[in-house]
Amino acid sequence: MVRKNKVKVGIIGCGAIGSRVAQSLFKDLKDDCQLAGIFDVDAQKVQKLAQSLLVKNVVKPSIKELIKSADLIIESINTTQARDIVQQVLKAKKNVLVMSIGQMLNAENLFELAKKNNCRILIPSGAIAGVDAIKAGHLVKFSFLTHTTRKPLAGFKNDPYLLKKGIDVSQITQETVLFDGTVDQAVKAFPRNINVAATLSLACQNKKKVRVKIITSPEYKENSHEIEMVGDFGRILTKTVNVVCPDNPKTSYLAVLSVIQTIKQFCSGVFIGT
């Protein structure tokens, strides 16, 4: 059934994720929502995406104009500016889907603002399975939650944290632990590479009990995430093996698909397991 009033969707960030979401709006999501506009500080990316979509008047001159044109904003820039953008959206009383999940940690003011203005902050499950079970499990006492991620070397090429540590990933010849620590430390060290850990922390609402380990190896060809959570509910143990996004080796394809599915649920009004 086609909605009488389609949800107007605006996209901030026209990289790999933003571009695939925009394309999906014309394919899988066309019955329930429509593309209201796109914006990126990189003019070439915006024009390239607009040309591929074969639509006119979709490029917006500013974030402010984009927010004004849409009901739901997709933040897909994955930078430290994301928090400010989310705040702008919420102040305008619009809904926002956040890809820069790490920026949502320690951001209670944004969740309060969303509640005050009667709008939603949507956080997709990303590259993992079992987020709904973790949200349920945290309702009772739990002991710990561990997140171990394994990614190919290409996902860490020219990573600022590793360069600062003097680690050249091209010289790695065997399985190597790049990081083992808390969520706050992981998000600070790998802001573009560890959104899953932030998602888990928000899901269980107790980041002090979450431990993160990041491993790489020349043998790894896929991104994988292992999650273990133990509590009064029992034990959750999941492993998700992802292929990398064809457009971006630092992103799992499932993470992109989860964004599209979250938009679909929001626009259709049908929520399962969230």
Sequence and secondary structure as in RCSB ss.txt:
>XXXX:A:sequence
MVRKNKVKVGIIGCGAIGSRVAQSLFKDLKDDCQLAGIFDVDAQKVQKLAQSLLVKNVVKPSIKELIKSADLIIE
SINTTQARDIVQQVLKAKKNVLVMSIGQMLNAENLFELAKKNNCRILIPSGAIAGVDAIKAGHLVKFSFLTHTTR
KPLAGFKNDPYLLKKGIDVSQITQETVLFDGTVDQAVKAFPRNINVAATLSLACQNKKKVRVKIITSPEYKENSH
EIEMVGDFGRILTKTVNVVCPDNPKTSYLAVLSVIQTIKQFCSGVFIGT
>XXXX:A:secstr
   SS EEEEEE  SHHHHHHHHHHTTTTTTTEEEEEEE S HHHHHHHHHHHT SS B SSHHHHHHH SEEEE
   STTHHHHHHHHHHTT EEEES GGGGTT HHHHHHHHHTT  EE   TT S HHHHHHHTTS EEEEEEEEE
EEGGGGTT HHHHHTT  GGG  S EEEEEEEHHHHHHH TTT HHHHHHHHHHT GGGEEEEEEEETT  SEEE
EEEEEETTEEEEEEEEE EETTEEEEEHHHHHHHHHHHHHHHHT  S  
